[in-house]
Amino acid sequence: MRFKLIIALVEDSHTNIVLDAARKAGATGSTVINQARGEGVEQAKTFFGLTLETQRDVVLLLVEEHLSRPILETIAKAGDFDERPGTGIAFQIDIEDAVGVSHQIQSLSQVVEEEL
């Protein structure tokens, strides 16, 4: 079984929405890293020298490759990534190898067979 890693940089107010959507789309687990910072095309606004920016969370999802694109599209929609600038981004990368995922493989085998 082959995996992809979906990395989503999400407004902290949307993290739970994105996680719920990913789970419904087939993700079997996640890791969230809190309090990340980032900057997009437009620089963060300042007020008397203080930066006004929202906190971000980094959401990591190790998913089976056949399920990765639908999950990616689902979390993009749930997080409003394309509707409003600065709400977040998500991308996926190939995973060469992984250990500690045998329980996920067992639960995903039937799902992937049905997809194919």
C-alpha positions as CSV (number, residue, x, y, z in Angstrom):
1,M,0.0,0.0,0.0
2,R,1.3,3.5,-0.9
3,F,0.8,6.6,1.1
4,K,0.7,10.4,0.6
5,L,1.2,13.0,3.2
6,I,-1.3,15.9,3.1
7,I,0.0,19.0,4.8
8,A,-2.6,21.7,5.5
9,L,-1.8,25.1,6.9
10,V,-5.1,26.2,8.4
11,E,-6.5,29.1,10.4
12,D,-6.8,27.8,14.0
13,S,-10.5,28.6,14.0
14,H,-11.0,26.1,11.1
15,T,-8.9,23.2,12.3
16,N,-11.7,21.1,13.7
17,I,-13.8,21.7,10.6
18,V,-11.0,20.6,8.4
19,L,-10.2,17.5,10.6
20,D,-13.9,16.5,10.5
21,A,-14.1,16.8,6.8
22,A,-10.9,14.8,6.3
23,R,-12.2,12.0,8.5
24,K,-15.5,11.9,6.5
25,A,-13.5,11.8,3.2
26,G,-11.5,8.8,4.4
27,A,-8.6,10.0,6.5
28,T,-7.9,7.5,9.3
29,G,-5.8,9.8,11.6
30,S,-4.1,13.1,11.9
31,T,-1.4,15.1,13.7
32,V,-1.9,18.8,14.5
33,I,0.9,21.2,15.3
34,N,-0.4,24.3,16.9
35,Q,0.6,28.0,16.7
36,A,2.4,28.1,13.4
37,R,2.9,31.5,11.6
38,G,2.9,32.3,8.0
39,E,2.6,35.1,5.5
40,G,1.0,35.1,2.0
41,V,1.0,37.5,-0.9
42,E,-0.1,40.4,1.4
43,Q,2.0,41.2,4.4
44,A,0.3,41.0,7.8
45,K,-1.2,44.3,9.0
46,T,0.4,46.1,11.9
47,F,-1.1,48.4,14.5
48,F,1.4,50.6,16.4
49,G,4.2,48.2,15.5
50,L,2.3,45.1,16.6
51,T,1.5,42.5,14.0
52,L,-2.2,41.5,13.7
53,E,-2.2,38.0,12.4
54,T,-4.3,34.9,13.1
55,Q,-2.7,31.8,14.4
56,R,-2.3,28.8,12.1
57,D,-2.2,25.1,12.7
58,V,-0.3,22.6,10.7
59,V,-2.4,19.5,10.0
60,L,-0.6,16.3,8.9
61,L,-2.6,13.5,7.3
62,L,-1.0,10.3,6.2
63,V,-3.5,8.8,3.7
64,E,-3.7,6.1,1.1
65,E,-2.7,7.4,-2.3
66,H,-6.0,6.6,-4.0
67,L,-7.9,8.6,-1.3
68,S,-5.5,11.5,-1.2
69,R,-7.0,13.7,-4.0
70,P,-10.6,13.5,-2.7
71,I,-9.4,14.2,0.8
72,L,-7.3,17.2,-0.4
73,E,-10.3,18.7,-2.3
74,T,-12.6,18.1,0.7
75,I,-10.4,19.9,3.2
76,A,-9.8,22.8,0.8
77,K,-13.6,23.2,0.5
78,A,-14.1,22.9,4.3
79,G,-11.4,25.4,5.0
80,D,-12.5,27.9,2.4
81,F,-9.0,27.9,1.0
82,D,-10.0,29.1,-2.5
83,E,-12.9,31.4,-1.4
84,R,-11.0,33.7,0.9
85,P,-7.3,34.7,0.7
86,G,-5.2,33.9,3.7
87,T,-7.5,31.1,5.1
88,G,-5.0,28.3,4.4
89,I,-3.3,26.0,1.9
90,A,-2.9,22.3,1.5
91,F,-0.6,20.1,-0.6
92,Q,0.4,16.5,-0.8
93,I,3.8,14.8,-1.1
94,D,4.7,11.2,-1.9
95,I,5.8,9.0,1.0
96,E,8.6,6.5,0.2
97,D,8.1,4.3,3.2
98,A,6.3,4.3,6.6
99,V,6.2,2.2,9.7
100,G,3.7,2.0,12.5
101,V,0.7,2.1,10.1
102,S,-0.2,-1.6,10.0
103,H,-3.5,-0.9,11.8
104,Q,-4.4,1.7,9.1
105,I,-3.5,-0.7,6.4
106,Q,-5.9,-3.3,7.8
107,S,-8.8,-0.8,7.9
108,L,-8.0,0.8,4.6
109,S,-7.6,-2.4,2.5
110,Q,-11.3,-3.0,2.1
111,V,-12.0,0.7,1.4
112,V,-9.3,0.9,-1.3
113,E,-10.5,-2.4,-2.9
114,E,-14.0,-0.9,-3.2
115,E,-12.6,2.3,-4.7
116,L,-10.8,0.3,-7.4
